[in-house]
Amino acid sequence: MIFPRPLLDILRESPESPVIEHGNRVVSRGELLELIGRLAGAMLGAGLGPGVAVAVRTALTPEALAAHVAAHVLGCRVVCVRPGYSAGQLAHVLDTDVAAVLVDASTAAPELAWSGALLSLGPCPGAVDLLASPAGGVPDVLARPDDVALLTFTSGSTGRPKGCAVTYRAMSGHWTWQPRAWSPLAAELAKGFERYLLFGTLASMVVLEFLGLCLLGGGVAVIPEDDGRPLFPHALRRHRITGSILTVPRLCAMLDLLREDPDAAGGTPRALVVAGSPLPPARLAEAVERLGPVVYQGYGQTEANLISMLTPADIAAAPSAALDSVGRVRAGVEISIRDAAGREVGLGQEGEIFVRTTCQMTGYWGQPEENRDVLRDGMLRTRDLGRLDADGLLRLTGRARDVIIVNAMVVYAGPVERALASHPDVAEAYVAGAPDDRTGEAVHAFVVPVAGRSPDREELAALVRAELGGDAVPRTVTELSAVPVAASGKPDKQALLRLL
């Protein structure tokens, strides 16, 4: 069944049931379906349709969600615009054959610098207000399987964001958007996401995929209003949240708050999925201890979606083995661990991770040379290093590109970070390289200590030297109360280097 028809079918069932809570506003399934129909009709009247690109730059609202779905109903290519782009990045994202830009009152800012067709969700100067259109039925799904459904962008941490093109065929085979084909893991998570804390941006693929589990499982997406307190853990209790995704920095900040105030915990979480960057085993163990058997750790990429998942059952069965892994490869994912020559290695051996999924991108938009490098015989080169052990657990060991060249020797940041994080006084560890007159580049470490402690620098150096050799020993170690976070929600290593 072609995407997004399964969602429309779910919304037609029990139209009086709530589907979105936004502050004090409750939107029913029937109301959301009516809104999708109204916006789809207005977009069609504005010239949008199969294969036409519309860039969506909006706040997170029920209308924004309806607009995304309406554009997909018409078979448009939805160009996802993340918040926080610089003017140059924004111009780069919009330079993708975009026919129209959709904004709202909060995002129609001067830096948009867009002279083409402008659509809006509500009155905006110079824009066609789609919400002013009369109500109408939802048109038939016009999407064509091989058209691009989504152009969703990488974080842009290395410069310009890369647009990952995902077709309607891929979205129709997505692990979350076809409930009739859900794996046991998807069904388990859908039950946990009965009340999904929806925050961030719909321009994020990971937000969209877990939103699919919530909506198609009959759940309610809860969009919280800012009350000045940290979202986690306070919103979990306030909104009776059962499921959410969160980044590693958000989880670590929540754990720090709970250490100071254990009574702040509450709510009824059943599934908290941590994703975006590796989670130190000690922090994962602390999360399980404080929050219970509700913590999942997901590993994936914008280019491939979810690749593997560590579940509470995995952790309970073998905590010592599971805590430093990213779980088991998801059903429907083919994985290959390869050496530098492209040859597959055996179980337990380290290499670069290649995957093939039903919902992976067809390529980066307008980057044929990059595509030839990253797509090999239908498999996607993740540029992550890891190994698949005999117990079925996937372990990440570093980034193929996250390297520091010290004395002409390659030092991978990931193993250094893990060595530092194994010290009992270290809660989190991050490593980055910077130019150095003596060694070409030097390793610089940034650690978040366990509360009330300060790790001994010599002990940290000895740990790294014993495990990885002298070239990997950090030139400097900087203590932080918390790691700076980029717009993507991941640790910002460029910001770390600016602290030197």
Protein Blocks (a to p, Z undefined) as FASTA:
>chain_A
ZZfklmmmmmmgoklbcfbdghjbccdfklmmmmmmmmmmmmmmnopaehiacddddddd
fklmmmmmmmmmnopacddddehiafklmmmmmmnopabdcddfklmcfklopabdcdde
djdehiacfklpccddddddfbdfkbcfbdcddehlnopaddddddfklmmmpcklmmkl
ccfklmmmmmmmmpacdehjfkbmklmmmmmmmmmnopacdddddehiafblklmmmnop
abdcddfklmmmmmmmmmmmmmlggcjdfbdcdehiacdfklmmmmmmmnopabccdddd
fklopfbdcdfklmmmmmmlmmmpgbjadehiacddddfkopacdehiacddddddfkbc
fbdehilklmmmmpgghiacehiacdddfkopacdfbdfklccdeehiacdfklmmmmmm
mpmkbmbdcddddddfklopacdddddddehiacdfklmmmmmmmmnojklpcfbdcddf
bdcddfkopacfklmmmmZZ
